[in-house]
Amino acid sequence: MEVIIQPNTDAAVELVSQLIAREVRANPRAILGLATGRTMESVYGRLVQLHRTEGLDFSRCCSFNLDEYVGLRADDKHSYRHYMNRLFFNQVNIDLRNTHLPDGAAADLETECQLYERRIQESGGIDLQLLGIGQTGHIGFNEPLSPWNSRTRVVTLVAETIRQNASLFGGADKMPRHAITMGVATILESKKCVLLATGTAKARIVAQTIEGTATTSIPATALQLHPHCTIVLDEAAAGELSRTRRRSQD
Ligand code: GLP
């Protein structure tokens, strides 16, 4: 794992956006693995800006998002499809037909999960997977004890995740209890991955992820096995790391 600590949130967001931009410039047909959550909102904001001001071209890119809530249709404003369309897809020149999220409203969820996994494989696999981290240590919605050989599947969200995201739904009682998520193995198969974590609330889980023993109790520790994983932090999220880890960006 390469750990890069930036002085503040803006600098961390800038670096992650530039890593994605670099991938897209080097490989206009990049298959991007995308993430949602509050942390990513400014990354998409910056990518939209790079598209508008520097002509960053997504027209031949293809994307696969990590996860989607079960039971929410694409036009539900709480769905991740809605989030992605609003914050990113509708503001850049990516072809919507090349953007993929699991369909949380599919009649047959099991088949939907298998199809999603197959579509990723048929695309040639994810070149760059963007990741956030939940305070449970989840990546995507792979909650603690998710097997490392897990693939796209339906999962039950743990209480802490529901607590963390309830305000986005106007209360825990309105929040779905299940989601479809890429599995840990699906994520580990990405050619490169970039995890962004900012703020003090993430400091403890970030330290466990980077410095702790790899364990299914903290799904993000699986990234220790990834051959090309970059973790970008601001000072606040790096606050509980025991060692100073700095590396300037070339
Ligand atoms: C959700 C997503 C995760 C994301 C997490 C972090 O749970 N399913 O993929 O990493 O949010 O969210 P935030 O950035 O809001 O802390």
Boltz pocket constraint, residues with backbone or C-beta under 6 A from the ligand:
constraints:
  - pocket:
      binder: B
      contacts: [[A, 35], [A, 36], [A, 37], [A, 38], [A, 39], [A, 40], [A, 66], [A, 67], [A, 131], [A, 132], [A, 133], [A, 134], [A, 138], [A, 139], [A, 140], [A, 141], [A, 161]]
      max_distance: 6.0
